[in-house]
Amino acid sequence: MKRRHLIVAAAGLVAAPAIVRAQAKYPERTMRLVVPFAPAGPTDIIGRMVAEKMTALLGQTMIVENKAGAAGSIGAVEVKNAKPDGYTFLFAPSSTHAVNPTAFVKPAYDAVKDFTPISSICVNPLVLVTHPSMPDSVMGLVDLMKKNPGKYSYASSGNGSILHLATEYFKREVGGMEVEHIPYKGSSPALQDVMSGQVAWMMETFSTTLQQHRAGKVRILAYAHAKRAPIAPEVPTMIEAGVKGYEAYTFNLILGPAGMPQNVIDTIDQASRKLMSDPTAIKFLEDIAAVPATDTTPARTAKFIADEIAKWAPVIRAAGVRIE
């Protein structure tokens, strides 16, 4: 009997290190936050702030890796295929988790099944921006477009981009109008042509256009969010301007590969809640006209993704957007 007890005790000693390893503190090493766009854009700028704050909160370095291409799909696939161990995350924007699931003929991933929703960081509401020669109100612009079918054009950052789709959504919500779409390779050249008067108007991010608006180079007519932006309270919301219920924005979420362990989800969730209650993080976001998330939970993030896909799918189909 004594010998049996000794064998059991010895087995326990052998097993103990394995148990300790299995319950090791997370995180133990550097984490990657994959930004599916090139450096210096809004998603990258916000992602770098998040990585810096997460580094301090988690006690391990979180680095940003830019994996641009295919409307964010390259970065999304990178995370989809990563080991779900809590060391690779996607800083998901609207293109990867609102537009691509419907716009791509053969999506490279399933936006719901291939990812673990963890937290919401912010939405980045768009603005309706025009050349200064255009009417100074949203409904004035709509009236001009309707009275002059085919005469004017609007710009976007590309066919199937959120800027294109937000404009198609706007056209639908105001009862339709005949205005030509001019797609560009990026929002910067599109905005340049709005400023020069080559095209009449476009949807764009607030942070990109506010300086030009205040310099008189363009005119921001409305902000596509339910509440006015603290950084520019003089700009009315689209709803106030007469387009009932209209909201359009890009967004930023933290997602992991499918199958992440619960302790990892909980750790990042808790850190995200602390991040989103940090006054410096909130000010950073508000200073670039982003709206900080008030509910960052995994459940809320999952519902948000489902709602956004459902919102944009009919707009994408009506616009005839099909990306090979």
N, C-alpha and C positions, 0 to 999 in steps of 0.2 A: 504493500500500500504506500509506503514511504517513497519507494522508487517511482511509483506512478505520479505522486505529488511533485516530485523533483522534475520529472519529464514535462508535466503541465506547466510548472513554473518556468522552466527553461524555454518552453515554446512561447510563453508569454513575453519573455525577455526578447526573443527573436522578433516577435510580431510588433512589439512596442515601437521601434523606429519607423516601421511602415505606417502605423497609425499616426504617428507624429507628422510624417511627411504628408499624409493624406489631409491632415487638418492644418497644414502650414498656413501662415498668415498670408492673405492676399491684399495687395500685390507684392511680389518679391523682386520684380525687375521692370525694366522699361516697357511702357505701353505705347502702342501706335494709334493715332487718330488719323484715319485716312480721309483727306479732303479731296473729293472727286473733281476738283477744278484746279486751274493754274493758280500760282501765288498772286497775292495782292488784290484779289477780288473780295467782295463782301463775305462770302462763305469762308474764305481763307483767313481773313482778318478776324472774324468772330471765332473761328476754330482755334486760332493761335491764342486768343484770350482764354478760351475754355481750357486748352491744354496747360497753359501756365497756372491757372487757378486749380485745376485738378492735380497738378504736380504738387502744389502746396498742401492740398487737402488730403491726398492719398499717401504722401511721403515717398513716392516713387515718380521718376520722370515720365511724363507723357509727351511724346514728340508728334509733330504734325508731318504727315507724308502726303505730298500732292500727287495724285494719280488721275490726271486729266484725260478726257477723251470720250467720244461717243455719248455726249450729253450726260456725263457722269457715270455711264455704265461700266467703264473700265475700273473705276474706283470701287463701285458697288460689288462687282464680281470679285475683286481682290479680297474684300471682306467676307463675302459669301463663302469663298473657298478657304478662308483662314481657319485654323484650329480654334474651336470655341472655348478657349481657356482663359479669356479675360484680358488678353494682351493685344488684341486688334479690334478696333471699333471704326464704324463709319460715321462721319459727320454728314448726315443725310440732308440734302436739300430737296426742294420741290421737284426738280427734274427727275431724280432717281425714284422718289416715292409718291409722286402725284401724277406726273406726266408720262414717263417712259412705260409704265405698265400697260397703258392703252395705246400710246402713240407708236410704239415699236411693233412691227409686224411679227417679229419673233424676239420677244424680250429675252435678254441673257440671264435673267433671274426672276424669281417670284418675289415681289416686293413685300409680301406678307409672310409666306412660308419659309423663305430663306434667311430671315433675320430675326433677331431678338430685340423687340422694342424696350428701351431702357429709360430714356428721359427726353424731355422737350426743353429747348433752350430759348428760342424766340421765333417770332414771325417778322418778316421784313416787308411791310406794306408798300405797294406800288403807288405811284402818283401819275396823274394824267398831265403831261407836259406838252406845251405847244410853242410854236414860233410866236413872238410878241405881236405879230400882225393879226393873229387870230382873235376871235371874240374872247372876252375876259371872264366868261362863265361856262360851266359844263353844258348847260342847256342851250346857251348861245352857240357853242360849237356844234352841238347836235343839230340845231336848227339850220345852221349854215351847211352842214354836210348833207342834210336831207333835201335842202332846196337846190343843191348843186350836185346831183348824182354823178359819180365818176370823175369829177373835176379835181378832187383832192386825194392825197395819199397819206398813209400812216406808216411809220417805221417800226421795225422790231429787231431783236438781236438774232433772229433766224426763224425759219419755218419750224413750228412745233415748240418753240421756246415759251417759257411762261409769259414773257412780254407779248408775244404773238397771241397766245391763248387768252390772256387777260383782256386784250383788245377785242377779240372775237366775242368773249363773254359780255363785255361792255356793249358792243353793238347789238347783241341779242336783247340785253336788258333795257335798252332805250328804244326798242321796236324796230331795229334794223336800219341800215344805211348803206348806200353804195359808195364805198371808198376803197381805193386800191391798197393792197398790202405790199410794202417794199421790204423784203427780208435782207438783213445785213449779216456779216460775219462778226457778230459781237455787238454789244450795246453802244460802245464808244463811237464807232463810225456812224451809227444810226443817230445818236444824239447830236453829233457834229452836223449832220444834214438837217436836223430840226433847227438847230441854231442858225444855220445859213439860209434856211427857208426852202431847201430842196424838197422837204416833206413837211406837212403841216403839223403833225402831232405824233405822239407815241405814249406808251406806258413805260415807266422806268422806275428804278428804285429812288427813294427820297434822298439818300445819302449822295447819290451820283449827281443829282440835279439841283440840290438846294443852293449851292454856291452860285451856279449860273442863274438861277431864279433871282437871287438877291442882287446879282450884278446886272439884271435886266436883259440877259442874253436869251433866256427862255421864260415862259410863264407857267408856273404850276397852278392848275385849276382846282385840283382836289386830291385828297389823300384817301386811298382805298382801304380804310379801316373804320371800325365802329366809333372810335374815339379819336380826337385830334392828337397830333404828335406834340409832346412837350417842347421839342426843339423848335417847332414852328406853329404855335397855336393859332396864328392868323390864317392858316390854310384850312379851308373847310373839308369835312369828310365828303366822300362821294355821296353818301346818303343825304347829308345836309344839302348837297348841291343838286339833288333831285333824282338820283338813281337809287330807288328803294332797295335796301338789303345788299347793295353791292360791296363786296370785300374781295380783294385780290392781293396776294402776297407770295413771296418765297418764304421758306422756313428752314430751320436747322434743328435736327434731332440727333441724339446719340443712339446708335443701334449697334448690336453685335451680330456675329454669325448665329444661325439657328442652333439651338441646343446648349446654350450657355448655362452653367450651373447656377443654382439659386443664390449661393453666397456671393458670386460675382455680380449678379444683377442687383442684389441688395446693397452691396458696397458702392457701386457706381450710382445707384438710385439715391442713397443717402448723401453721397458727396455732391450730387447734382442739386439736391434740395438746399444744401448749405451754399453752394455756388449761387443759386438763384435767390438767396436771401442776403447776399453780399452787396452792400450799397455801392461799392466800386464797380462791380460787374453790372449792376442795374444801370448805373450812370453811363458806363461805357456803351451799353446797348442803346440807351435813350439818346446819347449824343450822336449816334449814327442813324437815328430814326427807326431803330428796331424796337419791337415790343417784347419785353421779357415775358417768358412763360410764368403763369401763376400756379399751374398744376403740372409738375414735371414727372409725375409717376409713370411707371411702365404701362399700367392699364390705360391711363389717359393718352399716352403716346400711341399705343396700339389703336385706340378709337380714332385719334386724330388722323392717322395714316389711312384708315378705312374711309373716313369721311372725305378726305381730300381726293382720294382715287375716285370715289363716287361723284364728287362735285365736278371734277374736270373731265371725266369720261365722256359725257354727252357733248361737251364743248369741243373736245378733240374730234369726235366723230362728225359733228356738224361742220367743222372746219375742213374735214377731209384730210386730216394729218395722218400720214402713214409713213413711218420711217423704216427703211429696209435695214 
